[in-house]
Amino acid sequence: MSELLREQQFTLARHLRDPTRNAPPPGIEDRRLRVYRELFFGAIEGLLASGFPVIRETLGTARWQALVRDFYAEHRSSTPLFPRIAGEFVAYLEARADDPGLPPWLPDLAHYEWIEQALYVSDAVAAPHNADGDLLTGVPVLSPLAIALAYRWPVTEIGPGHAIDIPPEQPTTLLVHRDADHGVHFIRITPLIHHLLASLQANAWSGREHLAALASAVGADPAQMEAHGLELLQQLHAQGILLGTASP
């Protein structure tokens, strides 16, 4: 590829991404460029609109399109794959979390809308495990398709006509899980259960050790926590959220 052709391609790409700040290559009619500008932006906007419908409706058409145009012009994606563009949009909004021009709840809501798609297409494989292992003495294995979430903003409530300015005192804690039929489910959980699930995700401890650490963290009686906690571990196992215990 000649340097001239390469420079023309980059000039065209810069113009298509941000036509207000980048002139097009010389010698191309604007009516032809307009077709490409509308086609490229429309593809990205349509993809994001289908993945973030609550954000789109809450912001309204003008603010939504301005946000997508900023993303299209400024963000440098780490992947060329269209199914992963939604994740790039979430990363872009997280990087702008302190931007006073954006609603402060926007990164949380974007992640909440994206995680369903991310789990639906996930090809994560579970670690080797014994499905009938003892959940107290063994190391419980959390499904790679189950994720404990904690949001500062009440993402389940924000929507058109209900965009709040001050976060509540307590976070919104959720469990998102993909079942054997590829259905993705969101379950509202208590902060205590979120604490346990986060521990299961982070530490290769026995079930008894997880429950002892949880009792210590909240100032509960260890024996009572173990009794009630075992029931919870068994429920999570029955739901497919815990797969069993780690194989030796």
N, C-alpha and C positions, 0 to 999 in steps of 0.2 A: 504494500500500500504506500503510495507516494505521500510525502509530508503535506502537500497541498490538499489532497483528498482527505487526509486525516483531519486537517485543520477545518476543512469545510464541514465535516461530519460533527466535530465538536461544536462548531459555531451554530449549526442547526440544532443540535441537542440543547445547547444553552438557551437558545431562543424559544424552543418549544417548552422548556421547563419554566422559563421566566421571561416572557416576551416584553414586559414593560422595562426591563433593565438590560436586555441583551438584543442587539440588532441581528437580523437574519443574515444569512449569506447573501452576497450580491447576486443579482440576476434571477431571482425567483419571485414570481408574481405573488402578491399578498393574498389573493383569493385562493391560491394553491396552499400557501402556508396556513391559511385559516382552517382549511380542511384538516390538516395534520394537528394543529393546535387543539381544535375541538375534539378530534378523535382520541388523541392521547390523554388529554385531561378527562374527557368523558369516561374513558375506560377505568381510570384510577378512581374518579368520583363515584362511579356506579358500583365498583367493587367495595369501596369503603362504606357507601350508603347501605348496602345489603348486610354488611358486617356490624355496623354500629347504628341501627335504626333509632334507638332511644336518644343517642346524642344528636343525631340529625334532626329529629323532631323537636328536641328540647332547645337546641340552639336556633332553629329556624333556618330557612333556605339561605338567606344572605350570609349569616355568620358561619354556617356550615361550609358553604362554598369558599368563603374567604380562608377558613381554616385548612381546607383541603388544598387550596392553591398554595398556601404557605408551606405545607408539607411537601407538595409536589416540587416546589421551587428550591426548598432549602435542605431537605433531608437526603442523605446519601445512604441508600439501602445497602445492607450487607448480603442481600440475596436478590437474584433476578426472578425468582419464582412467584407467580401471582398468588398462590395460596398462602404465602408468608408475608404478603404486604400488610395485612392487618396487624401482625406482630410488629412490623416496622413502625406502623402508625402509633401503636401503644408506646414503643420506645421513644418516639419523637415527642409525644405528649408528656411522658415522664421526664424527659430532659428539659421541658419547658414548665415544670411544675411550679416554679416561682414566678412565672410571667404574670404580672398584674393584669394583663389584657385578656387572660383566659379565666374561666370559672375555676375556682380552686378544687372542685370535685371532679374535674374533667379526667385527670389521669386514672383515678380510681374507677370511675364509671367505664372508661375505655377498657381497662383491664378486665372488669367484670363481664363486659359484652364479648370480649375476645376469647376469654378462657374456655367458653363453651365450644367454639370452633376449634381451638387448639387441641382440646381433648378429643373432639370428634374425629379429627384426622390423625391423632397421635398413633405412632407405631411402636410405642414403648413396650418392652418385654419385661415381664416380672422376673425377679431373681429366683434361682432354684429354691424350692420350699417344700415343706411337708404340710399338706393341707389339713392333716389331723393332729398336728403337733400341739403340745401343751402350751397354752397361751401365757401361763404364768411363769413356768420354768424355762421355756424356750424364748427365742428372739422373734417377736411378731414381725411379719412381713406385710408392709402396707402396699396395696396395689399401686403400681405406677400411674394408674388412671384415676387415682383419688388424691385430691389436693385440698389441704386446709387453707382457708383464706381469711385474712383480717383486713378490713378496710376502715380507714378513718371516717369516711363519709358513708351515709346510708344508701348504698348503691341500689338496693332493692326498692327504694321509694322515690328516687329522683326521676323526673320525667317531665313531659310538657305540662306547664302550669305548676310544677312543684320542684323548683330549683332553689335549694336553701343556701344561706350564706355562712352559717355557723355550724360546725360539726357537733354532733352530740358528744356527751362525756364518754359513753361507751362505744367501742368499735363495733362494726357489723362483722360478725364471725360466721363463716359459711363453710360447708363441705361440698365440693363439686366432685361428681363421680360418674364415670361411664360404665354402664352395665354390660352384660354379655350380649345384649341385643343392640348395642351401639347407641342406646339412649343416654343422654347426658342429663343428670339430675343435680339440682341445687338443694341443699338441706340447711336450714338455719340451725346453728349449734350454739351452745353456751361457750363463753370464754374458757371455762374449765375443760370442756371437750376439745376445744381448739388447741389448748396448751398440750393436752395429751397427744393429739394427732401430730402436732409440730414436733414433739419429742420423738414419736415413732418414726417420723420422717428423717430426723437428724441423727439419732443415736441407735447403735446396734446393741441395745440392752435387752435383758429379759423383761417379760411383762411385769414381773414383780418389781424389778428395779425402776421401770417407768412409773409405776403407781406409787412407789416409795418416794421418788423424786417429786411427783405431783403433790403428795401429801405434805412434804416438807415445804414446797413452794407456797401452798395455800394455808398452812397451819392446821391441817386436818389430822385426825387420828389415823395412823398408818394401817391398823387392822381393819377399820371401817372402810378406808379408801380401797384396800385390797379386795374386800368383799364386794363392794359396789363396783369397783373398777373391773373386776373379773366379769361381772354381768355385762358391762359395757363392751369389753373386748369380745365377748361371745356374740353380742348383737352385731358388732362391726364385722365379725367373721361371717355371720349368717347373711349379711347384706353384700358380701363380696368386697368389702372395703379392706378388711384384713384377709390375706390369702392363706394364712397358716403361720408356720414358724420356719426360720431359716434352716436349710439343710446343712449338715456338717461339711 
